[in-house]
Amino acid sequence: MKKSQHTSKGLAQATMYETAQLINVSYKADIAKFEAFDPELNMDLSDKLTTTLIEISDLDPDFMLEALQMEATKNVVDISGSALVNIRNARYYIEKAFPGDTLKFNYFGLPDLAKARKSQLRFALFLKSFAKATIKFKAELTAKGMPIALIEDIIKQGQDLDDANLAQEQAKKDRYAATGLRIKAYDKLWQIAGSIAKAGKLIFADEPDKLRDYVLDRSPKKKTVKVAENEVETAVLQGTVVDADTKEVIEDAIIQIAGTELKTTTDQDGEFYIDTILPATYTIKIIAFGYKEYQQTNIELKSGNEEQEFSFEMEKQD
């Protein structure tokens, strides 16, 4: 998902954290001068800064929560794909057991399968209903040769997909909640550090060596990687994933840069963002519920390409 701008103005959170720690150390050492300048600049402010640093360190890192979300999303996609194959195989035996019986076909929900596949939640409900119908007519279906193992697999997948959907939603909620807490905590951290730095510039205006301890660089640092002993500015991959026909955004699509460990998921607006990429030409792979796996080769990502955005279009599964 694309980067948001907050108090930090795009600064790397690791940079903010380290800077706040260093300012706090200097502030404690110079506390007498700060209190003499302004009685409110006392140890309580340092305690607030320390508490905020601890709050941040206790939060689960985003990469961990993102990995859990992607794992849950892939589980939904995998179960759905396998279930669809089983439904198609089961249809063969349903047609044998009830030839020309429209009412039975409707009971299994087969006329609604195409619509159900357009929505992850709708497909999960369809699969549970289909499993119930398979249980109800188990005798007739097995009499026409439908394997018991296939019936059992469909029943299991109905519950598994329901559980997978819930796990995915919980993973998304956990990540969004943690992101909100993290943003608030870092904004608070930067505000406290900023208030100390502001006073420090005045207190140590005539002491250049001390003044350096309280100068905040508010400009975002360019991220770099080392290539053949040289520092190279990294690239980013950002943009949206949409339906090839309707152009509607696709949420929870997994975007992976082939040949690397770099991957992410699209947010509710179909947007994604991956940074710290070594400049090169890559193949991008995308998977999403109800869509054919997407792959695009020869995507060139250059250093400092923050303005470059992509729109990947996925086709529905047959």
Residue pairs with C-beta under 8 A, 6 or more apart in sequence:
1 264
1 265
1 266
1 267
1 269
1 271
1 272
1 273
2 238
2 271
2 272
2 273
3 10
3 273
3 275
4 183
6 183
6 186
6 187
7 186
7 187
7 190
7 191
8 16
8 186
8 187
8 190
9 218
9 219
9 220
10 220
11 190
11 218
11 220
11 221
12 220
12 221
12 223
13 182
13 186
15 221
16 186
16 189
16 190
16 193
17 53
17 56
17 186
17 189
19 193
19 216
20 49
20 52
20 53
20 189
20 190
20 192
20 193
21 53
22 213
23 49
23 193
23 196
23 197
23 200
23 213
23 214
23 216
24 46
24 49
24 50
24 53
24 193
24 196
26 200
26 210
26 213
26 214
27 34
27 45
27 46
27 49
27 196
27 200
28 43
28 46
30 200
30 203
30 210
31 42
31 43
31 46
33 203
34 41
34 42
34 196
34 199
34 200
34 203
35 41
35 42
37 199
37 202
37 203
38 199
41 195
41 196
41 199
45 192
45 195
45 196
48 192
49 189
49 192
49 193
49 196
52 185
52 188
52 189
52 192
53 189
55 185
56 182
56 185
56 186
56 189
59 178
59 181
59 182
59 185
60 178
62 175
62 178
62 179
62 182
65 171
65 174
65 175
65 178
66 175
66 264
66 265
68 171
68 174
68 175
69 168
69 171
69 172
69 175
69 265
70 254
70 263
70 264
70 265
71 171
72 164
72 167
72 168
72 170
72 171
73 168
73 171
73 252
73 254
73 265
73 289
74 254
74 287
75 164
75 167
75 168
76 120
76 161
76 164
76 165
76 168
76 289
77 254
77 287
77 288
77 289
79 157
79 160
79 161
79 164
80 120
80 123
80 161
80 289
80 290
82 157
83 127
83 154
83 157
83 158
83 161
84 117
84 317
86 150
86 153
86 154
86 157
87 113
87 127
87 130
87 154
89 150
90 130
90 134
90 141
90 146
90 150
90 151
90 154
91 110
93 141
93 144
93 145
93 146
94 104
94 105
94 108
94 110
94 137
94 141
96 144
96 145
97 104
97 137
97 140
97 141
97 143
97 144
97 146
98 104
98 105
98 137
98 140
104 137
105 111
107 133
107 136
108 130
108 133
108 134
109 116
109 126
109 129
109 130
109 133
112 126
113 126
115 122
116 122
116 123
116 125
116 126
117 123
117 290
117 316
117 317
118 290
118 316
119 290
120 165
120 252
120 289
120 290
121 165
123 161
123 289
123 290
124 161
124 162
124 165
127 154
127 157
127 158
127 161
128 158
128 159
128 161
128 162
130 154
130 158
131 154
131 155
131 157
131 158
132 158
134 141
134 151
134 154
134 155
135 151
135 155
138 151
141 151
142 148
142 151
168 252
172 252
193 216
194 216
196 214
197 214
197 215
197 216
199 214
200 210
200 211
200 213
200 214
201 211
201 214
201 215
204 210
204 211
204 213
204 214
205 211
222 233
222 234
222 304
223 233
223 234
223 275
223 276
224 231
224 232
224 233
224 234
225 231
225 232
225 234
225 276
225 278
226 232
227 278
232 278
232 279
232 303
233 279
233 303
233 304
234 275
234 276
234 277
234 278
234 279
234 303
235 277
235 278
235 279
235 301
235 302
235 303
235 304
235 305
236 273
236 274
236 275
236 277
236 301
236 305
236 306
236 308
237 255
237 257
237 262
237 272
237 273
237 274
237 277
237 282
237 284
237 299
237 301
237 310
238 271
238 272
238 273
238 274
238 308
238 309
238 310
239 271
239 272
239 309
239 310
239 311
239 312
240 249
240 266
240 269
240 270
240 271
240 272
240 309
240 310
240 311
240 312
241 249
241 250
241 253
241 255
241 266
241 270
241 272
241 286
241 288
241 311
241 312
241 313
241 314
242 248
242 249
242 250
242 270
242 311
242 312
242 313
242 314
243 249
243 250
243 291
243 313
243 314
243 316
244 313
244 314
244 315
244 316
245 315
245 316
247 313
249 266
249 269
249 270
249 271
250 266
250 270
250 288
250 291
250 314
251 266
251 267
251 268
251 269
251 270
252 265
252 266
252 288
252 289
253 265
253 266
253 270
253 272
253 286
253 287
253 288
253 291
253 314
254 263
254 264
254 265
254 286
254 287
254 288
255 263
255 264
255 265
255 266
255 272
255 274
255 284
255 285
255 286
255 312
256 262
256 263
256 284
256 285
256 286
257 263
257 274
257 277
257 282
257 283
257 284
258 282
258 283
258 284
258 285
258 295
259 282
259 283
260 277
260 282
262 274
262 276
262 277
263 274
264 272
264 273
264 274
265 272
266 272
266 288
277 301
279 301
279 302
279 303
280 300
280 301
281 298
281 299
281 300
281 301
282 299
282 300
282 301
283 295
283 296
283 297
283 298
283 299
284 294
284 295
284 296
284 299
284 310
284 312
285 293
285 294
285 295
286 293
286 294
286 295
286 312
286 314
287 293
287 294
288 294
288 314
290 316
290 317
291 314
291 315
291 316
291 317
292 314
292 315
292 316
292 317
294 312
294 314
294 315
296 312
299 310
301 308
302 308
